[in-house]
Amino acid sequence: MAKILVVDDEETVRSLLKHALRRKRHTAVCLEDGLQAVAAYSDFRPDAVICDIEMPRMNGFQVLEKLKSAEAAVAPFIYITGHAEKSVAVEALRNGAFDYLEKPLKMEEVIFAVTRAAEHWSLNHENDHLTKRLEEANQKLNDQLTARSQLLRRIQNSSATPPLVDAPLAMEILGESPAMAQAKASIERLTKSALGANMSLMITGASGSGKKIVARLLHEFSQRKNGPWVPLNCSAIPENLIEAEFFGQEKSVFTDSNERKPGVFEMANTGTLFLDKIDKLPMSMQTKLLRALQEQHFHRVGGKKEIKVNVRIIATTNKNLSTGVKNEEFLEDLFYHLNFLPIQLPTLKDRGSEEILRLADFMLSQTILTAGFGPSAFSEASRDLLISYEWPGNIRELKSVVQRAALLTDGNLLTEQAMRSALGKHPTAPLAMSNLLAVDVRPVLQLASAAPGAIDKYDAKSYHEWKRAVVMDMERKYLERQLARFEGNVSAMSRFMKVTRPNLCRLLKKHNLNANSYRGKLAEVQAEAA
């Protein structure tokens, strides 16, 4: 129950109140003057105070004032007095009293007043606690939103380049293939010219051909590199929200919006707005986009204030927009506005085998750098597969295949089998005879052509013993060659041989072969095969 502090200079009143309160299971501390009450308050921390007004040394009003000056919050005061005057009651309430009782006291009135005061104090405490928690939660949310906004601004304003266009490799990533010559010439002209930094552009090419990489290069090496880079996928926005996404919105424009929100045009001010898949823009939005590009200002949805911006647009598409213009699917004026100096990217296959291998090596090095481990080079057979494949998904597909093949390889050399699996090509044809002779039956050929003295260990045996010995010898040599080929990687051997790992381990144990002793023997085997 509640803790009650009783302050009265009359012993009889204190005793009466003490017994009445304890019968109701309250804890009561009784003191005879105000000075004692002030000294005891902070240790006892009562839920209510019953205090006489007229007392020697310090009256009841002075006690409350003293406590208010010393404490953050003071428990409800119930004043009692033997002077039944309205002026005293008014003064008590004016000084912050919770209630006022006259002597002689009626215990049921005292208990009722104490119960109400204690409940009031408890509710105030609970409200204060909830308010504090709400303030802390609001502050935490506000901090998170502030941090998120700062992070977004850092990302937008950052001059750091994405992984595929690291500064040292920025222009080198475009390669040296003849198919890229025209696109490279346009990119270099645009990045070196002050006029190019303000020119809106269109980059076309097949899906996955590297349009976004080129767009980012055009931003990072232009005079706008210190401005924000704001990407937007035009195919990912519902048509009823696309205008607000581009130009922002004012408060209460939509039922679920109660704050002003900037659009990507406003966020990209002084920088570059990258519009991926611009062919997906509805015709109505194409018209508004053209007007904003021509005038370099706009209004937020639901707003009247004119917002001026300095934005450069780089758009991409894998469609033929000339055909779209003819079919009235793309706005002709917007097409000409963006197509001042068109950049057409060739397919990966058109760039040639050297470019495919160069990009594959780069992507493999990036994969190792990110993961911290993995194969460091391609085997010759896996490189042949890279060259012979058609790459319908272009650079995006190449990156995905290289990462999958690296995941499927346990050793330092990315294998043909891993590359076939990554490409979805699983060999079903039997091994070529040349490979069979080079790997499996060489011991038999050596045995057949050997001089009689060289085969004493076989011809002194019965047929079945001879057969078993030859098979054992061939099996051992096959295992030795596979161990060297895969540099002791038992898992890779298991996949290539199509033998379960436990069975392969039993075979190795049967021939007393230790996989660890074959680490780094690939070069020796290749020299021997040559």
C-alpha positions as a printed NumPy array, in Angstrom:
array([[  0.   ,   0.   ,   0.   ],
       [  0.984,   3.67 ,   0.291],
       [  3.644,   5.383,   2.378],
       [  2.214,   8.305,   4.376],
       [  4.189,  11.041,   6.172],
       [  2.225,  12.541,   9.123],
       [  3.383,  15.915,  10.519],
       [  1.558,  17.336,  13.579],
       [  2.719,  18.848,  16.864],
       [ -0.068,  17.083,  18.849],
       [  0.842,  13.586,  20.078],
       [ -2.823,  12.521,  20.226],
       [ -3.449,  13.407,  16.556],
       [ -0.274,  11.636,  15.439],
       [ -1.169,   8.47 ,  17.345],
       [ -4.755,   8.471,  16.064],
       [ -3.662,   8.88 ,  12.441],
       [ -0.909,   6.284,  12.785],
       [ -3.275,   3.547,  13.992],
       [ -5.964,   4.43 ,  11.421],
       [ -3.508,   4.305,   8.539],
       [ -1.89 ,   1.063,   9.646],
       [ -5.322,  -0.594,   9.912],
       [ -5.624,   0.118,   6.175],
       [ -2.165,  -1.428,   5.672],
       [ -0.47 ,   1.889,   4.885],
       [  3.048,   2.629,   6.137],
       [  3.01 ,   5.709,   8.363],
       [  5.91 ,   7.808,   9.688],
       [  4.82 ,  10.431,  12.248],
       [  6.866,  13.567,  13.059],
       [  6.149,  16.457,  15.414],
       [  7.359,  19.491,  13.415],
       [  8.113,  20.816,   9.95 ],
       [ 11.919,  20.812,  10.242],
       [ 11.913,  17.049,  10.934],
       [  9.556,  16.514,   7.979],
       [ 11.827,  18.379,   5.564],
       [ 14.867,  16.409,   6.782],
       [ 13.099,  13.009,   6.534],
       [ 11.266,  13.524,   3.241],
       [ 14.061,  12.581,   0.782],
       [ 14.818,   9.307,   2.615],
       [ 11.214,   8.211,   3.173],
       [  9.802,   9.28 ,  -0.221],
       [  6.114,   9.281,   0.803],
       [  3.119,   8.854,  -1.514],
       [  1.14 ,  11.479,   0.427],
       [  1.734,  13.933,   3.301],
       [ -0.76 ,  14.755,   6.073],
       [  0.464,  18.039,   7.536],
       [ -0.83 ,  20.389,  10.193],
       [ -0.757,  24.072,   9.27 ],
       [ -0.149,  25.736,  12.626],
       [  3.102,  24.325,  14.098],
       [  6.038,  25.837,  15.983],
       [  9.4  ,  26.408,  14.227],
       [  7.954,  25.866,  10.687],
       [  4.293,  25.895,   9.641],
       [  2.717,  23.606,   7.053],
       [  2.877,  26.121,   4.19 ],
       [  6.598,  26.655,   4.801],
       [  7.19 ,  22.9  ,   4.783],
       [  5.642,  22.584,   1.316],
       [  7.545,  25.594,  -0.026],
       [ 10.823,  24.236,   1.352],
       [ 10.248,  20.838,  -0.229],
       [  9.273,  22.381,  -3.586],
       [ 12.578,  24.256,  -3.671],
       [ 14.564,  21.088,  -2.868],
       [ 12.691,  18.333,  -4.783],
       [ 11.847,  17.835,  -8.441],
       [  8.336,  16.719,  -7.468],
       [  6.537,  16.71 ,  -4.114],
       [  3.904,  14.193,  -3.01 ],
       [  0.316,  15.492,  -2.53 ],
       [ -0.185,  17.504,   0.69 ],
       [ -3.334,  17.071,   2.776],
       [ -3.515,  19.966,   5.251],
       [ -5.294,  19.662,   8.609],
       [ -6.102,  22.507,  11.   ],
       [ -8.22 ,  23.304,  13.98 ],
       [ -9.074,  26.749,  12.625],
       [-12.214,  26.331,  10.542],
       [-11.888,  29.386,   8.39 ],
       [-12.511,  29.548,   4.654],
       [ -9.554,  31.885,   4.204],
       [ -7.204,  29.198,   5.547],
       [ -8.643,  26.581,   3.177],
       [ -8.291,  28.913,   0.201],
       [ -4.694,  29.734,   1.119],
       [ -3.888,  26.029,   1.52 ],
       [ -5.225,  25.17 ,  -1.921],
       [ -3.531,  28.216,  -3.408],
       [ -0.211,  26.966,  -2.019],
       [ -0.595,  23.667,  -3.855],
       [ -2.446,  21.495,  -1.34 ],
       [ -4.209,  18.382,  -2.637],
       [ -6.921,  18.514,   0.036],
       [ -7.927,  20.276,   3.272],
       [ -9.407,  18.63 ,   6.41 ],
       [-10.682,  20.218,   9.631],
       [-10.19 ,  19.035,  13.17 ],
       [-11.655,  17.112,  14.829],
       [-10.779,  14.587,  12.146],
       [-13.145,  11.946,  10.841],
       [-11.057,   8.88 ,  10.019],
       [-13.158,   7.797,   7.023],
       [-12.566,  11.25 ,   5.459],
       [ -8.848,  10.986,   6.186],
       [ -8.584,   7.515,   4.649],
       [-10.591,   8.61 ,   1.602],
       [ -8.373,  11.682,   1.082],
       [ -5.181,   9.652,   1.577],
       [ -6.331,   6.992,  -0.926],
       [ -7.135,   9.631,  -3.547],
       [ -3.827,  11.438,  -2.967],
       [ -1.755,   8.232,  -3.206],
       [ -3.536,   7.181,  -6.423],
       [ -2.994,  10.651,  -7.868],
       [  0.712,  10.483,  -7.014],
       [  1.041,   6.991,  -8.517],
       [ -0.694,   8.063, -11.751],
       [  1.543,  11.115, -12.003],
       [  4.607,   8.891, -11.586],
       [  3.347,   6.498, -14.241],
       [  2.554,   9.347, -16.628],
       [  5.986,  10.86 , -16.059],
       [  7.601,   7.488, -16.728],
       [  5.59 ,   6.954, -19.924],
       [  6.296,  10.506, -21.048],
       [ 10.007,   9.992, -20.458],
       [  9.963,   6.718, -22.402],
       [  8.049,   8.37 , -25.224],
       [ 10.526,  11.24 , -25.322],
       [ 13.43 ,   8.775, -25.374],
       [ 11.759,   6.771, -28.165],
       [ 11.098,   9.961, -30.137],
       [ 14.667,  11.095, -29.632],
       [ 15.983,   7.705, -30.731],
       [ 13.753,   7.752, -33.816],
       [ 14.797,  11.319, -34.556],
       [ 18.48 ,  10.339, -34.218],
       [ 17.942,   7.39 , -36.563],
       [ 16.178,   9.579, -39.131],
       [ 18.91 ,  12.199, -38.859],
       [ 21.603,   9.55 , -39.288],
       [ 19.738,   8.075, -42.241],
       [ 19.387,  11.487, -43.864],
       [ 23.077,  12.212, -43.319],
       [ 24.004,   8.82 , -44.773],
       [ 21.774,   9.451, -47.786],
       [ 23.387,  12.827, -48.337],
       [ 26.866,  11.294, -48.022],
       [ 25.945,   8.627, -50.551],
       [ 24.451,  11.165, -52.92 ],
       [ 27.315,  13.616, -52.538],
       [ 30.104,  11.08 , -52.329],
       [ 32.762,  11.247, -55.005],
       [ 33.703,   7.635, -54.328],
       [ 33.132,   5.311, -57.288],
       [ 31.343,   1.961, -57.226],
       [ 33.38 ,  -1.276, -57.166],
       [ 33.418,  -1.752, -60.943],
       [ 34.691,   1.776, -61.573],
       [ 37.426,   2.182, -58.985],
       [ 39.453,   5.286, -59.756],
       [ 42.636,   3.432, -60.913],
       [ 40.584,   1.258, -63.277],
       [ 37.915,   3.769, -64.258],
       [ 38.537,   4.183, -67.963],
       [ 40.408,   0.891, -68.327],
       [ 37.173,  -0.936, -67.518],
       [ 35.943,   0.066, -70.995],
       [ 38.627,  -2.1  , -72.587],
       [ 40.379,  -1.784, -75.942],
       [ 38.099,  -3.741, -78.247],
       [ 37.366,  -2.152, -81.647],
       [ 33.63 ,  -2.556, -80.972],
       [ 33.937,  -0.091, -78.07 ],
       [ 35.984,   2.502, -79.98 ],
       [ 33.114,   4.801, -80.93 ],
       [ 31.49 ,   4.644, -77.494],
       [ 34.865,   5.343, -75.815],
       [ 35.481,   8.329, -78.061],
       [ 32.089,   9.812, -77.105],
       [ 32.699,   9.151, -73.38 ],
       [ 36.155,  10.772, -73.442],
       [ 34.822,  13.818, -75.3  ],
       [ 31.962,  14.237, -72.837],
       [ 34.138,  13.882, -69.719],
       [ 36.789,  16.322, -70.929],
       [ 34.4  ,  19.063, -72.069],
       [ 32.695,  21.588, -69.8  ],
       [ 29.793,  21.541, -72.26 ],
       [ 29.563,  17.77 , -71.879],
       [ 29.01 ,  18.086, -68.132],
       [ 25.695,  19.871, -68.767],
       [ 24.511,  17.772, -71.687],
       [ 21.758,  15.228, -71.043],
       [ 22.534,  11.846, -72.579],
       [ 21.048,   8.58 , -73.748],
       [ 22.969,   5.301, -73.396],
       [ 21.591,   2.357, -75.339],
       [ 22.586,  -1.279, -75.462],
       [ 21.441,  -4.799, -74.701],
       [ 20.462,  -5.745, -71.173],
       [ 23.559,  -6.259, -69.024],
       [ 25.949,  -4.555, -71.46 ],
       [ 27.276,  -2.114, -68.831],
       [ 25.087,   0.955, -69.367],
       [ 24.977,   1.835, -65.665],
       [ 28.768,   1.556, -65.37 ],
       [ 29.233,   3.942, -68.294],
       [ 26.661,   6.348, -66.832],
       [ 28.524,   6.413, -63.52 ],
       [ 31.822,   6.996, -65.322],
       [ 30.292,   9.952, -67.153],
       [ 29.269,  11.431, -63.793],
       [ 32.475,  10.674, -61.868],
       [ 34.773,  12.142, -64.53 ],
       [ 32.668,  15.198, -65.288],
       [ 32.645,  18.595, -63.617],
       [ 29.557,  17.411, -61.712],
       [ 31.469,  14.708, -59.81 ],
       [ 31.126,  16.603, -56.51 ],
       [ 27.378,  16.875, -56.971],
       [ 24.895,  14.137, -56.015],
       [ 24.388,  10.967, -58.062],
       [ 20.715,   9.989, -57.821],
       [ 19.648,   6.747, -59.568],
       [ 16.01 ,   5.919, -60.359],
       [ 14.591,   2.797, -62.017],
       [ 11.653,   4.081, -64.092],
       [ 10.073,   0.622, -64.31 ],
       [  9.844,   0.207, -60.534],
       [  7.46 ,   3.094, -59.704],
       [  3.642,   2.838, -59.795],
       [  2.18 ,   5.247, -62.342],
       [  0.048,   7.063, -59.76 ],
       [  3.144,   7.907, -57.674],
       [  5.669,   8.65 , -60.385],
       [  5.135,  12.425, -60.516],
       [  5.617,  12.744, -56.74 ],
       [  8.743,  10.559, -57.014],
       [ 10.205,  12.908, -59.637],
       [  9.127,  16.307, -58.302],
       [  8.246,  15.697, -54.635],
       [  5.052,  16.613, -52.822],
       [  3.753,  19.103, -50.298],
       [  2.026,  18.238, -47.008],
       [ -1.379,  16.494, -47.075],
       [ -1.382,  15.986, -50.822],
       [ -2.132,  12.313, -50.204],
       [ -4.089,  10.917, -47.292],
       [ -1.071,   9.051, -45.944],
       [  1.337,  11.978, -46.223],
       [  1.655,  14.627, -43.563],
       [  5.049,  16.032, -44.447],
       [  6.816,  17.647, -47.366],
       [  8.931,  15.22 , -49.395],
       [ 11.535,  16.19 , -52.   ],
       [ 11.648,  14.357, -55.328],
       [ 14.662,  12.994, -57.178],
       [ 14.906,  16.131, -59.312],
       [ 15.393,  18.244, -56.216],
       [ 17.786,  15.724, -54.638],
       [ 19.956,  15.68 , -57.797],
       [ 20.414,  19.464, -57.922],
       [ 23.952,  20.36 , -59.191],
       [ 24.546,  16.672, -59.936],
       [ 23.274,  13.852, -62.127],
       [ 19.878,  12.163, -62.229],
       [ 20.293,   8.646, -63.657],
       [ 17.08 ,   7.316, -65.218],
       [ 17.343,   3.603, -65.881],
       [ 14.843,   2.059, -68.348],
       [ 13.509,   5.454, -69.419],
       [ 11.379,   3.735, -72.064],
       [  9.09 ,   2.605, -69.202],
       [  8.021,   6.188, -68.384],
       [  4.324,   6.86 , -69.123],
       [  3.75 ,   9.372, -71.919],
       [  2.176,  11.892, -69.497],
       [  5.302,  11.819, -67.342],
       [  7.562,  12.139, -70.401],
       [  5.871,  15.471, -71.169],
       [  6.416,  16.78 , -67.622],
       [ 10.019,  15.545, -67.619],
       [ 10.726,  17.345, -70.891],
       [  9.282,  20.6  , -69.523],
       [ 11.413,  20.339, -66.357],
       [ 14.54 ,  19.663, -68.439],
       [ 13.916,  22.578, -70.746],
       [ 12.985,  25.096, -68.045],
       [ 15.156,  23.716, -65.2  ],
       [ 12.389,  24.373, -62.68 ],
       [  9.207,  22.66 , -61.508],
       [  6.521,  22.623, -58.802],
       [  6.079,  19.954, -56.164],
       [  2.847,  18.003, -56.395],
       [  0.266,  20.118, -54.56 ],
       [  2.607,  23.097, -54.342],
       [  2.746,  26.508, -55.998],
       [  6.349,  27.487, -55.272],
       [  8.665,  27.352, -58.286],
       [ 11.783,  25.284, -57.504],
       [ 14.83 ,  25.971, -59.661],
       [ 17.398,  23.224, -60.21 ],
       [ 20.52 ,  22.529, -62.246],
       [ 20.257,  18.843, -63.131],
       [ 21.85 ,  16.705, -65.8  ],
       [ 19.957,  13.618, -66.998],
       [ 21.683,  10.393, -68.078],
       [ 19.116,   7.901, -69.337],
       [ 19.466,   4.282, -70.431],
       [ 17.333,   1.875, -72.423],
       [ 17.69 ,  -1.477, -74.132],
       [ 14.926,  -0.582, -76.599],
       [ 15.073,   1.129, -79.983],
       [ 13.518,   4.455, -79.095],
       [ 13.453,   5.579, -82.733],
       [ 10.9  ,   2.867, -83.272],
       [  9.154,   3.956, -80.08 ],
       [  8.891,   7.496, -81.451],
       [  7.418,   6.21 , -84.726],
       [  4.896,   4.111, -82.8  ],
       [  4.05 ,   7.128, -80.588],
       [  5.216,   5.23 , -77.5  ],
       [  8.004,   7.715, -76.721],
       [  7.851,  11.488, -76.917],
       [  9.764,  12.729, -79.972],
       [ 10.952,  15.993, -78.376],
       [ 12.245,  14.152, -75.285],
       [ 14.066,  11.662, -77.512],
       [ 15.878,  14.472, -79.371],
       [ 16.619,  16.3  , -76.115],
       [ 18.389,  13.24 , -74.686],
       [ 19.942,  11.983, -77.918],
       [ 22.427,  14.816, -78.655],
       [ 25.406,  12.471, -78.582],
       [ 24.083,   8.89 , -78.391],
       [ 26.259,   6.193, -76.857],
       [ 25.55 ,   2.687, -78.16 ],
       [ 27.248,  -0.118, -76.203],
       [ 28.127,  -3.35 , -78.049],
       [ 27.235,  -6.792, -76.707],
       [ 29.876,  -8.681, -74.768],
       [ 30.26 , -11.194, -77.6  ],
       [ 30.886,  -8.389, -80.09 ],
       [ 33.742,  -7.083, -77.946],
       [ 35.777, -10.191, -78.709],
       [ 37.448, -12.999, -76.794],
       [ 40.257, -10.864, -75.356],
       [ 37.746,  -8.495, -73.795],
       [ 35.701, -11.38 , -72.375],
       [ 38.802, -12.888, -70.741],
       [ 40.004,  -9.498, -69.455],
       [ 36.645,  -8.765, -67.834],
       [ 36.427, -12.294, -66.432],
       [ 39.885, -11.924, -64.831],
       [ 38.873,  -8.592, -63.344],
       [ 35.623,  -9.973, -61.961],
       [ 37.403, -12.991, -60.488],
       [ 39.88 , -10.687, -58.723],
       [ 36.975,  -8.606, -57.384],
       [ 35.238, -11.76 , -56.137],
       [ 38.375, -12.877, -54.279],
       [ 38.857,  -9.362, -52.874],
       [ 35.29 ,  -9.316, -51.546],
       [ 35.224, -12.868, -50.154],
       [ 38.834, -12.987, -48.976],
       [ 39.451, -16.382, -50.599],
       [ 38.777, -18.364, -53.792],
       [ 40.482, -19.394, -57.032],
       [ 42.977, -16.884, -58.368],
       [ 43.041, -17.933, -62.042],
       [ 41.104, -19.77 , -64.746],
       [ 42.237, -23.097, -66.164],
       [ 42.774, -23.173, -69.937],
       [ 39.672, -25.319, -70.427],
       [ 37.525, -22.896, -68.431],
       [ 38.88 , -19.971, -70.479],
       [ 37.915, -21.822, -73.665],
       [ 34.368, -22.134, -72.318],
       [ 34.281, -18.402, -71.581],
       [ 35.244, -17.619, -75.168],
       [ 32.886, -20.104, -76.825],
       [ 29.781, -19.103, -74.853],
       [ 27.363, -16.621, -76.483],
       [ 26.677, -14.474, -73.359],
       [ 23.073, -13.422, -73.991],
       [ 23.076, -11.643, -70.607],
       [ 26.309,  -9.783, -71.428],
       [ 28.465,  -8.349, -68.604],
       [ 25.828,  -8.969, -65.934],
       [ 25.697, -12.653, -66.845],
       [ 29.5  , -12.886, -67.009],
       [ 29.799, -11.516, -63.487],
       [ 27.193, -13.957, -62.191],
       [ 28.848, -16.946, -63.911],
       [ 32.325, -16.048, -62.633],
       [ 31.023, -15.735, -59.059],
       [ 29.155, -19.069, -59.276],
       [ 32.165, -20.852, -60.772],
       [ 34.421, -19.431, -58.051],
       [ 31.99 , -20.734, -55.428],
       [ 32.076, -24.222, -56.989],
       [ 35.909, -24.324, -57.014],
       [ 37.858, -25.369, -53.937],
       [ 41.403, -25.034, -55.255],
       [ 43.425, -22.1  , -56.573],
       [ 42.551, -22.836, -60.217],
       [ 38.99 , -22.343, -61.46 ],
       [ 38.212, -25.646, -63.156],
       [ 36.425, -26.591, -66.36 ],
       [ 33.862, -28.588, -64.375],
       [ 33.054, -25.572, -62.178],
       [ 32.692, -23.362, -65.235],
       [ 30.407, -25.873, -66.968],
       [ 28.232, -26.082, -63.865],
       [ 28.093, -22.281, -63.584],
       [ 27.066, -22.034, -67.239],
       [ 24.518, -24.822, -66.829],
       [ 26.51 , -27.137, -69.1  ],
       [ 27.097, -30.62 , -67.684],
       [ 29.265, -32.837, -69.946],
       [ 27.683, -36.162, -70.926],
       [ 29.956, -37.235, -73.793],
       [ 32.635, -39.878, -73.056],
       [ 36.232, -38.768, -72.585],
       [ 38.164, -38.209, -75.787],
       [ 40.615, -41.028, -76.634],
       [ 43.539, -38.628, -76.508],
       [ 42.72 , -37.742, -72.9  ],
       [ 42.181, -41.39 , -72.1  ],
       [ 45.592, -42.33 , -73.479],
       [ 47.29 , -39.456, -71.723],
       [ 45.77 , -40.167, -68.343],
       [ 44.376, -43.645, -67.898],
       [ 45.975, -46.303, -70.137],
       [ 49.532, -45.021, -70.363],
       [ 50.706, -47.654, -67.826],
       [ 49.229, -50.421, -70.025],
       [ 50.902, -49.088, -73.182],
       [ 54.204, -48.838, -71.336],
       [ 53.706, -52.37 , -70.097],
       [ 52.967, -53.71 , -73.615],
       [ 56.042, -52.084, -75.164],
       [ 58.435, -52.856, -72.328],
       [ 61.316, -55.347, -72.664],
       [ 60.755, -58.776, -71.042],
       [ 63.115, -58.026, -68.176],
       [ 61.115, -54.994, -67.22 ],
       [ 57.893, -56.905, -66.508],
       [ 59.119, -59.665, -64.238],
       [ 56.845, -58.406, -61.469],
       [ 53.799, -59.172, -63.639],
       [ 54.602, -62.29 , -65.726],
       [ 55.552, -64.343, -62.695],
       [ 51.905, -64.192, -61.557],
       [ 48.781, -66.148, -62.463],
       [ 46.314, -64.518, -64.851],
       [ 43.967, -63.296, -62.142],
       [ 46.833, -62.024, -59.976],
       [ 48.324, -60.304, -63.042],
       [ 45.013, -58.678, -63.895],
       [ 44.518, -57.478, -60.327],
       [ 48.046, -56.054, -60.147],
       [ 47.703, -54.18 , -63.445],
       [ 44.329, -52.735, -62.447],
       [ 45.725, -51.692, -59.066],
       [ 48.684, -50.042, -60.77 ],
       [ 46.446, -48.166, -63.228],
       [ 44.079, -47.133, -60.444],
       [ 46.922, -45.779, -58.346],
       [ 48.45 , -43.826, -61.256],
       [ 45.015, -42.396, -62.138],
       [ 44.534, -41.244, -58.55 ],
       [ 48.053, -39.759, -58.445],
       [ 47.37 , -37.76 , -61.61 ],
       [ 44.013, -36.467, -60.312],
       [ 45.581, -35.507, -56.987],
       [ 48.233, -33.523, -58.82 ],
       [ 45.711, -32.048, -61.26 ],
       [ 43.479, -30.766, -58.471],
       [ 46.431, -29.997, -56.168],
       [ 45.201, -32.343, -53.454],
       [ 41.654, -30.918, -53.391],
       [ 39.645, -34.044, -52.565],
       [ 36.264, -32.302, -52.906],
       [ 37.057, -31.1  , -56.444],
       [ 38.357, -34.583, -57.347],
       [ 35.168, -36.147, -55.999],
       [ 32.99 , -33.926, -58.188],
       [ 35.116, -34.473, -61.286],
       [ 35.422, -38.269, -60.856],
       [ 31.72 , -38.578, -59.884],
       [ 32.757, -40.605, -56.833],
       [ 31.424, -39.769, -53.386],
       [ 33.966, -38.185, -51.081],
       [ 33.886, -41.063, -48.513],
       [ 34.507, -43.628, -51.297],
       [ 37.311, -41.483, -52.725],
       [ 38.921, -41.225, -49.294],
       [ 38.778, -45.027, -49.004],
       [ 40.47 , -45.384, -52.403],
       [ 43.241, -42.99 , -51.383],
       [ 43.746, -44.85 , -48.127],
       [ 43.815, -48.185, -50.041],
       [ 46.758, -46.904, -52.132],
       [ 48.362, -45.099, -49.19 ],
       [ 48.087, -41.703, -50.943],
       [ 48.17 , -38.48 , -48.913],
       [ 46.276, -35.603, -50.571],
       [ 48.215, -32.949, -48.617],
       [ 51.489, -34.   , -50.238],
       [ 50.095, -33.03 , -53.681],
       [ 49.604, -29.357, -52.984],
       [ 51.195, -27.305, -55.784],
       [ 51.985, -30.26 , -58.09 ],
       [ 49.868, -29.055, -61.033],
       [ 52.811, -27.465, -62.807],
       [ 54.774, -30.713, -62.534],
       [ 51.95 , -32.728, -64.08 ],
       [ 51.477, -30.252, -66.929],
       [ 55.208, -30.416, -67.679],
       [ 55.085, -34.206, -67.643],
       [ 52.053, -34.286, -69.96 ],
       [ 53.835, -31.966, -72.391]])
